[in-house]
Amino acid sequence: MRTLKSLIEDKPDVWIFCRNERLQKVFLLQAENEGFLTINGQNPNTLNHHRLYGITNKMKVGYLSAMIWVFTSKAGSKKNYTKRIDYEKYLAGESDYLYHGRLDDIPDRDQ
């Protein structure tokens, strides 16, 4: 299984897209098993499920605002330096696991 730690080896932070509740549970469990903590020092499994998370190379995990995600993904955004990961693709071992879509045009693959 790919690790979350490997995603932050060369970046200070990475943003994670978890398409559905099943993936959100798996992500939080993986983060906890790898030693990540929330910003206030709790285990990741204490967080509510959310589609967007951020992880840092300081082993922190937290929610990411949809507004920030959408704003920084607009074409021409000069501050779009954060790597965006499609967690489902990352778990599946796909070579291109970066998130390329918009939040409002992604159907839930489990439906």
Backbone as a chain_set.jsonl record, in Angstrom:
{"seq": "MRTLKSLIEDKPDVWIFCRNERLQKVFLLQAENEGFLTINGQNPNTLNHHRLYGITNKMKVGYLSAMIWVFTSKAGSKKNYTKRIDYEKYLAGESDYLYHGRLDDIPDRDQ", "coords": {"N": [[0.848, -1.187, 0.0], [0.529, 2.223, -0.814], [2.037, 4.959, 0.88], [0.997, 7.77, 2.87], [2.948, 9.389, 3.838], [4.894, 9.267, 1.862], [3.93, 11.01, -0.017], [4.48, 13.531, 0.93], [7.173, 13.839, 0.967], [8.673, 15.494, -0.755], [7.297, 17.865, -0.703], [5.902, 20.557, 1.223], [3.24, 20.453, 1.956], [0.255, 18.652, 1.067], [-2.746, 18.243, -0.734], [-5.708, 16.367, -0.361], [-8.229, 14.602, -2.049], [-11.137, 13.016, -1.236], [-13.471, 11.13, -2.464], [-15.866, 9.867, -1.475], [-17.708, 8.655, 1.426], [-16.703, 6.168, 2.245], [-14.034, 6.225, 1.283], [-13.141, 8.385, 2.756], [-13.178, 7.393, 5.374], [-11.231, 5.368, 5.127], [-8.993, 6.912, 4.448], [-8.646, 8.51, 6.799], [-8.115, 6.503, 8.682], [-5.755, 5.417, 7.596], [-4.083, 7.675, 7.814], [-3.975, 7.926, 10.6], [-2.768, 5.454, 11.287], [-0.263, 5.852, 10.177], [0.81, 7.727, 11.827], [0.054, 10.396, 11.772], [-1.344, 13.406, 13.148], [-4.106, 15.451, 14.2], [-4.376, 19.034, 13.871], [-4.766, 20.004, 16.434], [-3.665, 17.975, 17.926], [-5.029, 15.53, 18.152], [-6.083, 12.137, 17.313], [-6.471, 11.302, 13.851], [-8.857, 9.86, 13.286], [-10.769, 11.005, 14.867], [-11.825, 13.088, 13.514], [-14.571, 14.484, 11.662], [-16.123, 13.131, 8.74], [-15.071, 14.21, 5.542], [-14.719, 15.694, 2.301], [-12.35, 16.9, 1.513], [-8.994, 17.136, 2.494], [-5.991, 18.202, 4.099], [-2.533, 17.414, 4.305], [0.542, 17.651, 6.084], [4.156, 18.016, 6.011], [4.901, 18.012, 8.583], [3.559, 16.089, 9.794], [0.82, 16.511, 10.211], [-2.75, 16.599, 9.918], [-5.743, 17.825, 8.465], [-8.914, 19.495, 7.867], [-9.778, 20.806, 4.653], [-10.833, 23.712, 3.127], [-13.492, 23.909, 0.82], [-13.826, 26.192, -0.649], [-11.247, 27.303, -0.78], [-9.949, 25.255, -2.198], [-11.342, 25.316, -4.689], [-10.957, 28.001, -5.489], [-8.138, 28.159, -5.775], [-7.752, 26.39, -7.823], [-8.563, 27.459, -10.162], [-8.083, 28.329, -13.582], [-5.087, 29.91, -14.452], [-4.402, 30.688, -11.923], [-1.89, 31.921, -9.986], [-0.836, 31.015, -7.657], [-1.038, 28.307, -7.386], [0.426, 25.913, -6.192], [0.225, 23.666, -4.725], [0.183, 20.18, -4.437], [-2.404, 18.148, -5.595], [-4.208, 15.378, -4.701], [-5.955, 12.587, -5.88], [-7.408, 10.521, -3.882], [-8.619, 8.026, -4.237], [-7.581, 7.124, -6.698], [-4.903, 7.055, -5.981], [-4.873, 5.058, -3.981], [-5.596, 2.907, -5.593], [-3.329, 2.451, -7.011], [-2.798, 3.734, -9.376], [-0.839, 5.325, -11.925], [-1.092, 8.026, -12.606], [-2.199, 9.837, -10.278], [-2.992, 12.319, -9.604], [-5.347, 14.921, -8.944], [-7.515, 16.125, -11.315], [-9.949, 17.257, -11.921], [-13.002, 19.157, -11.356], [-14.648, 20.028, -8.312], [-17.43, 19.941, -8.454], [-18.125, 18.348, -10.591], [-17.732, 15.641, -10.341], [-18.814, 12.449, -10.22], [-19.929, 10.095, -7.752], [-18.157, 7.204, -7.62], [-19.028, 4.918, -6.421], [-21.722, 4.75, -6.71]], "CA": [[0.0, 0.0, 0.0], [1.245, 3.49, -0.848], [1.918, 5.699, 2.132], [0.765, 9.204, 2.819], [4.247, 10.011, 4.087], [5.647, 9.39, 0.612], [3.397, 12.152, -0.755], [4.994, 14.794, 1.47], [8.63, 13.816, 1.011], [9.244, 16.616, -1.496], [6.39, 19.013, -0.609], [5.545, 20.855, 2.618], [1.87, 20.021, 2.198], [-0.442, 18.021, -0.049], [-4.191, 18.228, -0.545], [-6.274, 15.061, -0.673], [-9.65, 14.547, -2.385], [-11.757, 11.733, -0.908], [-14.732, 11.201, -3.196], [-17.054, 9.397, -0.76], [-17.506, 8.373, 2.848], [-15.83, 4.995, 2.381], [-12.656, 6.684, 1.109], [-12.829, 9.276, 3.874], [-12.856, 6.509, 6.505], [-9.947, 4.709, 4.841], [-7.953, 7.935, 4.542], [-8.406, 8.867, 8.201], [-7.481, 5.356, 9.318], [-4.374, 5.363, 7.118], [-3.358, 8.787, 8.431], [-3.747, 7.581, 12.006], [-1.799, 4.359, 11.337], [1.061, 6.362, 9.808], [1.297, 8.629, 12.865], [-0.41, 11.78, 11.628], [-2.235, 13.924, 14.174], [-4.798, 16.676, 13.799], [-3.658, 20.248, 14.269], [-4.842, 20.136, 17.895], [-3.015, 16.84, 18.573], [-5.868, 14.338, 18.274], [-5.977, 11.148, 16.247], [-7.299, 11.652, 12.693], [-10.174, 9.217, 13.307], [-11.716, 11.837, 15.609], [-12.384, 14.079, 12.593], [-15.754, 14.146, 10.883], [-15.789, 12.818, 7.351], [-15.028, 15.399, 4.699], [-14.158, 15.344, 0.991], [-11.05, 17.533, 1.301], [-8.084, 17.164, 3.626], [-4.61, 18.574, 3.841], [-1.533, 16.801, 5.178], [1.786, 18.417, 6.051], [5.36, 17.263, 6.324], [5.033, 18.018, 10.046], [2.691, 14.98, 10.201], [-0.477, 17.039, 10.624], [-3.852, 16.402, 8.98], [-6.895, 18.639, 8.808], [-9.877, 19.784, 6.81], [-9.457, 21.843, 3.694], [-12.029, 24.402, 2.674], [-13.835, 23.774, -0.6], [-13.623, 27.502, -1.255], [-9.815, 27.414, -1.076], [-9.669, 24.285, -3.264], [-11.893, 25.81, -5.946], [-10.309, 29.267, -5.834], [-6.755, 27.943, -6.219], [-7.704, 25.518, -8.99], [-8.982, 28.198, -11.356], [-7.045, 28.534, -14.59], [-4.355, 31.156, -14.307], [-4.037, 30.967, -10.542], [-0.428, 31.939, -9.879], [-0.426, 30.433, -6.383], [-1.459, 26.904, -7.372], [1.627, 25.104, -6.059], [-0.048, 22.514, -3.881], [-0.155, 18.939, -5.139], [-3.752, 17.667, -5.29], [-4.218, 13.929, -4.881], [-7.219, 11.853, -5.883], [-7.071, 9.417, -2.983], [-9.089, 6.775, -4.821], [-6.586, 6.726, -7.693], [-3.671, 6.763, -5.249], [-5.051, 3.735, -3.382], [-5.68, 1.896, -6.654], [-2.017, 2.265, -7.599], [-2.703, 4.365, -10.688], [0.365, 6.143, -12.064], [-1.524, 9.419, -12.536], [-3.128, 9.933, -9.164], [-3.308, 13.714, -9.333], [-6.735, 15.291, -9.16], [-7.563, 17.055, -12.437], [-11.312, 17.722, -12.163], [-13.633, 20.144, -10.49], [-15.398, 19.37, -7.238], [-18.852, 19.787, -8.751], [-18.397, 17.5, -11.761], [-17.242, 14.303, -10.058], [-19.813, 11.539, -9.648], [-19.436, 9.11, -6.8], [-17.959, 5.957, -8.346], [-19.708, 3.82, -5.725], [-23.162, 4.78, -6.973]], "C": [[0.889, 1.244, 0.0], [1.034, 4.24, 0.459], [1.609, 7.165, 1.886], [2.076, 9.946, 3.023], [5.031, 10.208, 2.794], [5.16, 10.583, -0.218], [4.016, 13.473, -0.313], [6.519, 14.811, 1.581], [9.25, 15.041, 0.35], [8.377, 17.87, -1.48], [6.079, 19.285, 0.856], [4.122, 20.449, 2.965], [1.256, 19.503, 0.91], [-1.927, 18.04, 0.287], [-4.755, 16.928, -1.083], [-7.776, 15.184, -0.934], [-10.152, 13.138, -2.114], [-13.211, 11.781, -1.376], [-15.976, 10.84, -2.383], [-16.695, 9.014, 0.673], [-16.605, 7.159, 3.08], [-14.363, 5.411, 2.276], [-12.223, 7.599, 2.252], [-12.442, 8.469, 5.107], [-11.486, 5.873, 6.326], [-8.803, 5.702, 4.979], [-7.62, 8.259, 5.993], [-7.734, 7.73, 8.965], [-6.019, 5.243, 8.889], [-3.535, 6.47, 7.756], [-3.022, 8.474, 9.885], [-2.68, 6.486, 12.126], [-0.385, 4.807, 10.993], [1.603, 7.384, 10.805], [0.936, 10.093, 12.695], [-1.313, 12.133, 12.809], [-2.964, 15.128, 13.613], [-4.0, 17.869, 14.31], [-3.683, 20.441, 15.783], [-4.354, 18.891, 18.631], [-3.844, 15.586, 18.742], [-5.583, 13.361, 17.135], [-6.895, 11.531, 15.092], [-8.694, 11.044, 12.705], [-11.203, 9.986, 14.129], [-12.364, 12.889, 14.715], [-13.674, 13.569, 11.959], [-15.318, 13.868, 9.452], [-15.987, 14.053, 6.481], [-14.41, 15.002, 3.368], [-12.732, 15.853, 0.793], [-10.249, 17.591, 2.593], [-6.74, 17.708, 3.156], [-3.721, 17.795, 4.787], [-0.244, 17.603, 5.017], [2.969, 17.527, 6.381], [5.714, 17.343, 7.816], [4.084, 16.993, 10.662], [1.368, 15.46, 10.801], [-1.497, 16.786, 9.518], [-5.02, 17.276, 9.432], [-7.791, 18.843, 7.611], [-9.326, 20.856, 5.889], [-10.766, 22.436, 3.193], [-12.252, 24.192, 1.182], [-13.61, 25.094, -1.326], [-12.15, 27.69, -1.648], [-9.455, 26.49, -2.228], [-10.102, 24.834, -4.621], [-11.169, 27.074, -6.395], [-8.909, 29.036, -6.393], [-6.658, 27.032, -7.432], [-8.11, 26.226, -10.269], [-7.802, 28.401, -12.293], [-6.392, 29.892, -14.372], [-3.995, 31.506, -12.882], [-2.526, 30.844, -10.388], [0.061, 31.281, -8.599], [-0.808, 28.967, -6.274], [-0.228, 25.993, -7.345], [1.384, 23.809, -5.302], [-0.444, 21.311, -4.731], [-1.513, 18.467, -4.654], [-3.839, 16.194, -5.663], [-5.653, 13.417, -4.893], [-6.941, 10.573, -5.102], [-7.499, 8.07, -3.546], [-8.086, 6.247, -5.846], [-5.273, 6.323, -7.023], [-3.74, 5.367, -4.62], [-5.034, 2.621, -4.423], [-4.336, 1.648, -7.332], [-1.863, 2.875, -8.985], [-1.471, 5.262, -10.751], [0.038, 7.635, -12.041], [-2.609, 9.51, -11.468], [-3.425, 11.38, -8.786], [-4.77, 13.984, -9.663], [-6.766, 16.371, -10.23], [-8.926, 17.703, -12.633], [-11.723, 18.875, -11.283], [-14.44, 19.395, -9.446], [-16.847, 19.102, -7.617], [-19.143, 18.898, -9.955], [-17.935, 16.058, -11.572], [-18.352, 13.446, -9.479], [-19.155, 10.587, -8.659], [-19.327, 7.778, -7.523], [-18.659, 4.78, -7.688], [-21.192, 3.772, -6.026], [-23.476, 4.086, -8.274]], "O": [[1.88, 1.307, 0.727], [-0.033, 4.155, 1.067], [1.922, 7.718, 0.833], [2.288, 11.012, 2.445], [5.749, 11.196, 2.644], [5.913, 11.108, -1.038], [4.07, 14.427, -1.09], [7.087, 15.698, 2.217], [10.247, 15.571, 0.842], [8.687, 18.84, -2.172], [5.998, 18.35, 1.653], [3.822, 20.137, 4.117], [1.677, 19.864, -0.189], [-2.316, 17.874, 1.443], [-4.333, 16.444, -2.134], [-8.504, 15.788, -0.146], [-9.652, 12.174, -2.694], [-14.061, 12.405, -0.741], [-17.033, 11.441, -2.579], [-15.531, 9.048, 1.071], [-15.824, 7.145, 4.031], [-13.541, 4.994, 3.092], [-11.062, 7.58, 2.661], [-11.489, 8.816, 5.806], [-10.678, 5.841, 7.255], [-7.764, 5.381, 5.557], [-6.45, 8.282, 6.375], [-6.872, 7.977, 9.808], [-5.144, 5.0, 9.72], [-2.408, 6.229, 8.187], [-1.908, 8.732, 10.34], [-1.79, 6.579, 12.971], [0.586, 4.213, 11.462], [2.728, 7.86, 10.653], [1.466, 10.946, 13.408], [-1.962, 11.264, 13.391], [-2.499, 15.755, 12.662], [-3.061, 17.713, 15.091], [-2.735, 20.977, 16.356], [-4.596, 18.753, 19.831], [-3.405, 14.654, 19.416], [-4.941, 13.7, 16.141], [-7.992, 12.037, 15.326], [-9.629, 11.653, 12.185], [-12.389, 9.656, 14.095], [-13.346, 13.517, 15.112], [-13.842, 12.368, 11.748], [-14.263, 14.326, 9.015], [-16.929, 14.825, 6.658], [-13.638, 14.044, 3.321], [-11.984, 15.296, -0.011], [-10.738, 18.028, 3.634], [-6.41, 17.67, 1.971], [-4.094, 17.539, 5.932], [0.026, 18.16, 3.953], [2.821, 16.442, 6.945], [6.727, 16.79, 8.244], [3.827, 17.005, 11.866], [0.866, 14.89, 11.769], [-1.155, 16.762, 8.336], [-5.257, 17.444, 10.628], [-7.48, 18.427, 6.495], [-8.519, 21.696, 6.289], [-11.701, 21.702, 2.872], [-11.321, 24.287, 0.383], [-13.239, 25.1, -2.5], [-11.855, 28.186, -2.736], [-8.734, 26.893, -3.141], [-9.332, 24.821, -5.582], [-10.808, 27.197, -7.565], [-8.533, 29.657, -7.388], [-5.582, 26.909, -8.017], [-8.011, 25.649, -11.352], [-6.672, 28.616, -11.855], [-7.07, 30.893, -14.137], [-3.344, 32.523, -12.646], [-1.956, 29.782, -10.635], [1.254, 31.013, -8.464], [-0.893, 28.437, -5.167], [0.117, 25.377, -8.353], [2.261, 22.946, -5.251], [-1.289, 21.409, -5.621], [-1.757, 18.391, -3.45], [-3.575, 15.814, -6.804], [-6.46, 13.767, -4.032], [-6.308, 9.651, -5.617], [-6.805, 7.072, -3.349], [-7.778, 5.055, -5.857], [-4.615, 5.372, -7.445], [-2.789, 4.591, -4.71], [-4.523, 1.53, -4.171], [-4.215, 0.731, -8.144], [-0.905, 2.569, -9.695], [-1.098, 5.885, -9.757], [0.816, 8.427, -11.509], [-3.788, 9.283, -11.74], [-4.046, 11.635, -7.754], [-5.35, 13.355, -10.547], [-6.127, 17.413, -10.084], [-9.049, 18.622, -13.444], [-10.917, 19.479, -10.574], [-14.865, 18.261, -9.671], [-17.434, 18.129, -7.146], [-20.309, 18.712, -10.305], [-17.765, 15.332, -12.551], [-18.793, 13.69, -8.355], [-17.956, 10.319, -8.741], [-20.34, 7.268, -8.001], [-18.865, 3.748, -8.327], [-21.862, 2.821, -5.623], [-24.64, 4.009, -8.666]]}, "num_chains": 1, "name": "protein.A"}
